[in-house]
Amino acid sequence: MNGLLPVEEALARVLDGIAPTPAEDVPIAEAFRRVLAAPLAARRTQPPYAVSAMDGYALRAADAASVGAALRPIGTAPAGTPFAGRVGEGETVRIFTGGALPEGADSVLLQEDAQVEDGRVIVREAVRPGQHVRPRGLDFAEGAVLLPAPRRLGMREIAIAAAMNHWAVPVRRQPTVAILATGDELAAPAPDVPAEAIVASNSYGIAALAIEAGARPVDRGIVRDDRAALAAAIEAALAEEPDVLVTLGGASVGEHDLVRGVLGGLGVDLDFWKIAMRPGKPLMFGRRGGTRILGLPGNPVSSLVCGLLFLRPLLDALLGLPPADPTEPAELGAPMAQNDRRRDYVRAMLAERPGAPPLATPFPRQDSSMLSTLAASGCLIVRPPHAPAAAAGAPIRILRLP
């Protein structure tokens, strides 16, 4: 591969030929944030019969059409315990919210619009036919498809699936993402990290991204800049047949950047290893068997931005989710110089403005080692290759940060 690969073409290659993970049934209590693999239809009608929407008295509207009408109470109908008899002329049944409307009744008199005197219920507010009654099937009917697939199951989706009487739901198997960090300089967060070490952060950020996407990360630890040790660590990770292997660091062209050569020696079909983007130029992609390998740069901002742009769409595709443009329009909050041949993803503060596009103001320094500016950013300003200089107020595209 010669030259720098455009971002769009690189992503197309990463996603080429992808197939969603197999479906599996999981208990509904464990389905939150999983991706639905098949549409869900209602297994019952809701409500299954006409019910009262309020506490009050079930009756015939014709018997309560005028103020002062008196009715004879003949029983009660709490929720879950229907009244067994029939409401006839001049009769009423004490009913509570959710209680089944008794046979013969067609309306409910609010309890605050009734007065009980000498064993009779006196109407203090005229009743209309159907008043305060939820008819059978008001919410949904049996057989109605209320949850199409694919769809990520959030609070609302879990609730409606349960209401439709689904105790288990078909979801996509969570993709597995093996994460392997490389570098002699790295040390895991700990109370006694040597002063000369760099605290490894990329593994945690990429694992969080994977979890947020609905995948299952597997931390393969940190391996030193030793060809044999690196080969053994990568082979061990690939032997588990993860859906994705993410290597962190060692992807550039320095004498200690060994990942590309080791991958090639292990039979990985390397597709590309240089992208026309900033940050993230030394991004690698390859395959071995059913595993797709992403070699992310070691600089933390480069690694996380590449994760957002390539790993997240890959995981979405593995979960059967359709591709979507993650960018949106905004307005530039400060001038920017002309861009070169690489696509820029510029960290920026984001200010919401009612009735106007959000305002994105780039940080003045964009060093790819600076996680502090990424943490403080609300978005990335997306600048195409060779974009001309832009003044404050110019229209731009942004990628919101999760």
VENZI-V508270 format. One record per residue. N is the residue number from 1. PSI is psi as a letter, one per 30 degrees, with the letter a starting at -180 (999 if undefined). NEAR is the number of other ideal C-beta (glycine too) atoms within 12 Angstrom. D_FIRST is the distance of its C-alpha to the first C-alpha in Angstrom with 2 decimals. Layout:
{{N;PSI;NEAR;D_FIRST} {N;PSI;NEAR;D_FIRST}}
This chain:
{{1;k;19;0.00} {2;k;7;3.79} {3;a;14;6.77} {4;k;24;8.40} {5;k;31;8.55} {6;l;21;12.28} {7;e;36;14.52} {8;e;22;15.95} {9;e;22;12.89} {10;e;32;11.90} {11;e;34;15.56} {12;e;21;15.79} {13;e;30;13.26} {14;e;37;15.27} {15;f;29;18.43} {16;k;18;17.63} {17;g;14;20.43} {18;k;26;22.19} {19;k;17;25.86} {20;l;30;28.56} {21;l;32;30.19} {22;l;19;33.54} {23;l;22;36.73} {24;k;21;39.47} {25;k;21;42.92} {26;l;26;43.83} {27;k;18;47.16} {28;f;27;47.33} {29;f;15;48.12} {30;g;17;44.64} {31;f;34;42.71} {32;k;23;42.30} {33;g;24;38.75} {34;l;39;37.64} {35;k;39;36.16} {36;k;38;38.55} {37;f;31;37.38} {38;l;25;40.23} {39;l;21;42.73} {40;k;35;45.97} {41;l;23;49.34} {42;k;25;52.64} {43;g;24;54.79} {44;l;22;57.91} {45;k;24;59.49} {46;k;26;59.75} {47;l;27;62.47} {48;f;25;63.97} {49;l;26;67.27} {50;k;30;68.73} {51;l;33;68.99} {52;k;40;70.55} {53;f;25;68.37} {54;l;27;71.02} {55;k;24;73.93} {56;b;38;77.14} {57;k;50;79.31} {58;k;51;78.32} {59;l;47;80.81} {60;k;34;81.46} {61;e;29;80.78} {62;f;23;84.00} {63;f;31;85.96} {64;h;39;84.41} {65;f;21;84.36} {66;k;16;86.99} {67;k;16;87.54} {68;f;18;90.27} {69;k;30;89.70} {70;k;26;90.46} {71;l;38;88.67} {72;j;23;89.49} {73;k;30;86.79} {74;g;28;86.42} {75;a;26;83.55} {76;l;25;80.15} {77;i;37;76.52} {78;l;20;74.14} {79;k;22;70.43} {80;f;16;69.93} {81;i;17;73.65} {82;k;27;74.66} {83;k;32;78.28} {84;f;14;79.84} {85;a;19;82.41} {86;k;18;82.50} {87;j;36;83.15} {88;a;20;86.13} {89;k;17;88.01} {90;g;20;88.80} {91;l;30;86.72} {92;l;44;83.71} {93;k;38;81.46} {94;k;31;80.12} {95;l;42;76.33} {96;l;27;73.41} {97;k;24;69.84} {98;f;26;67.94} {99;k;34;71.16} {100;k;31;71.54} {101;k;42;73.70} {102;l;36;76.90} {103;k;21;78.02} {104;f;26;80.13} {105;l;45;78.61} {106;f;28;76.33} {107;l;39;76.01} {108;k;46;76.09} {109;k;44;78.43} {110;k;28;76.94} {111;e;24;78.90} {112;f;14;79.47} {113;g;26;80.99} {114;l;33;83.46} {115;k;21;86.63} {116;k;20;88.36} {117;k;14;92.16} {118;h;10;94.78} {119;g;12;92.32} {120;l;21;90.86} {121;j;35;87.53} {122;k;24;88.32} {123;k;35;85.76} {124;f;23;85.21} {125;k;25;82.40} {126;k;22;82.31} {127;k;35;79.60} {128;l;20;77.46} {129;k;19;76.42} {130;g;19;73.10} {131;k;29;73.23} {132;h;36;71.11} {133;k;34;70.02} {134;j;27;66.48} {135;l;22;66.59} {136;k;19;65.11} {137;g;19;61.39} {138;e;17;61.13} {139;e;21;57.76} {140;l;25;56.32} {141;l;20;57.48} {142;k;19;56.67} {143;f;15;53.67} {144;k;21;52.09} {145;j;20;48.30} {146;f;29;47.89} {147;j;34;44.47} {148;l;19;41.63} {149;k;28;38.42} {150;l;30;35.86} {151;k;32;37.48} {152;k;29;37.39} {153;j;33;40.88} {154;a;18;42.44} {155;e;13;46.09} {156;e;15;47.18} {157;e;30;45.39} {158;e;28;46.82} {159;e;19;50.27} {160;e;29;50.28} {161;e;38;48.94} {162;e;27;51.81} {163;e;25;54.30} {164;g;29;53.23} {165;h;21;54.21} {166;j;31;50.82} {167;f;17;51.22} {168;l;22;47.75} {169;k;36;44.67} {170;k;29;41.57} {171;l;38;38.42} {172;k;38;34.79} {173;k;24;34.24} {174;k;32;32.76} {175;k;40;29.11} {176;k;31;28.79} {177;j;43;26.37} {178;k;37;26.18} {179;k;43;25.57} {180;j;47;24.88} {181;k;44;25.05} {182;k;43;24.09} {183;k;39;25.59} {184;f;24;28.65} {185;f;21;29.86} {186;k;30;30.24} {187;k;23;33.58} {188;l;21;34.75} {189;k;15;37.29} {190;l;12;40.66} {191;f;8;43.92} {192;h;10;43.19} {193;k;16;39.60} {194;k;14;39.49} {195;e;9;39.39} {196;f;10;36.35} {197;l;17;34.29} {198;k;25;32.13} {199;k;24;33.36} {200;k;32;30.62} {201;f;32;30.45} {202;e;43;27.06} {203;e;39;28.12} {204;e;25;31.18} {205;e;33;29.55} {206;e;44;26.88} {207;e;31;29.72} {208;e;23;31.81} {209;e;36;29.12} {210;e;38;28.86} {211;e;25;32.65} {212;e;22;32.99} {213;f;35;30.61} {214;g;38;32.74} {215;l;38;30.75} {216;j;27;32.03} {217;k;32;30.33} {218;j;28;30.71} {219;j;26;30.59} {220;g;31;29.25} {221;a;26;30.33} {222;k;35;28.90} {223;k;33;27.46} {224;l;23;27.56} {225;i;26;24.89} {226;k;18;25.68} {227;e;25;23.24} {228;e;16;25.92} {229;e;22;27.22} {230;e;36;23.85} {231;e;26;23.10} {232;e;21;26.60} {233;e;34;26.36} {234;e;42;23.14} {235;e;25;24.61} {236;e;21;27.84} {237;e;36;26.26} {238;f;33;24.35} {239;f;17;27.62} {240;f;22;29.23} {241;h;18;26.83} {242;l;36;26.30} {243;e;40;24.80} {244;k;48;22.40} {245;k;45;21.61} {246;j;50;20.93} {247;k;53;20.25} {248;j;47;21.32} {249;l;42;20.28} {250;g;43;18.55} {251;f;43;15.11} {252;a;27;14.73} {253;g;17;14.44} {254;l;16;18.18} {255;f;10;20.05} {256;g;21;21.33} {257;j;27;18.08} {258;f;35;17.95} {259;e;45;16.73} {260;e;34;13.11} {261;e;24;14.54} {262;e;35;17.53} {263;e;38;15.86} {264;e;22;13.99} {265;f;20;17.44} {266;g;32;19.16} {267;g;18;17.50} {268;k;31;15.37} {269;j;18;12.67} {270;k;28;9.82} {271;e;32;8.03} {272;l;35;6.50} {273;g;36;8.02} {274;k;29;8.44} {275;k;41;10.74} {276;i;28;12.80} {277;l;39;15.99} {278;k;35;18.83} {279;l;36;19.83} {280;g;43;16.99} {281;e;33;13.86} {282;i;36;12.91} {283;k;47;12.89} {284;l;45;11.45} {285;k;44;11.99} {286;a;34;12.74} {287;k;28;15.81} {288;j;26;18.53} {289;b;18;21.45} {290;g;21;22.72} {291;k;33;21.27} {292;k;41;18.43} {293;k;45;17.11} {294;j;51;16.45} {295;j;49;15.85} {296;l;48;17.65} {297;l;43;18.20} {298;e;40;21.50} {299;k;32;23.11} {300;e;36;25.44} {301;e;37;25.06} {302;e;39;21.25} {303;e;44;21.62} {304;e;43;24.26} {305;e;44;22.72} {306;e;46;19.50} {307;e;44;21.99} {308;e;40;23.77} {309;f;36;20.84} {310;e;45;18.97} {311;e;47;21.40} {312;e;39;24.42} {313;e;35;23.17} {314;e;43;21.92} {315;e;41;25.42} {316;e;33;27.10} {317;e;34;25.42} {318;f;37;26.49} {319;g;39;29.96} {320;g;30;30.02} {321;k;29;30.25} {322;l;17;29.13} {323;l;19;26.38} {324;k;13;27.93} {325;j;15;27.17} {326;f;22;27.93} {327;l;23;28.61} {328;l;23;31.98} {329;k;21;33.64} {330;a;34;35.19} {331;k;28;36.58} {332;k;33;35.40} {333;f;30;37.90} {334;l;24;37.00} {335;l;17;35.31} {336;k;28;31.59} {337;l;17;29.92} {338;k;15;27.33} {339;l;24;23.79} {340;a;18;20.66} {341;f;21;17.25} {342;k;27;16.76} {343;k;35;18.78} {344;k;36;21.58} {345;j;43;23.49} {346;k;44;26.69} {347;k;37;29.38} {348;l;37;32.68} {349;k;28;36.25} {350;k;30;37.36} {351;k;20;40.89} {352;k;18;42.29} {353;j;13;44.63} {354;k;8;47.01} {355;g;6;46.72} {356;l;13;43.66} {357;l;23;39.91} {358;l;27;39.11} {359;k;28;38.64} {360;j;42;35.46} {361;j;29;35.91} {362;k;35;32.93} {363;k;27;33.58} {364;f;17;33.69} {365;k;15;31.48} {366;g;27;28.10} {367;k;18;27.13} {368;f;31;24.79} {369;f;21;27.20} {370;j;22;30.12} {371;f;25;30.91} {372;e;15;34.31} {373;e;28;33.09} {374;e;36;31.03} {375;e;17;34.23} {376;f;19;36.25} {377;k;31;33.97} {378;f;28;34.80} {379;l;39;31.55} {380;k;41;28.22} {381;k;44;28.23} {382;j;38;25.17} {383;k;35;24.33} {384;l;26;21.91} {385;k;22;19.66} {386;g;15;22.04} {387;k;24;25.05} {388;l;15;28.23} {389;k;15;30.70} {390;k;27;32.76} {391;l;15;36.39} {392;k;17;38.10} {393;f;18;39.01} {394;k;24;35.95} {395;k;21;34.61} {396;l;38;31.41} {397;k;30;29.55} {398;l;37;29.69} {399;j;34;28.52} {400;k;23;31.59} {401;k;31;31.26} {402;999;19;32.96}}
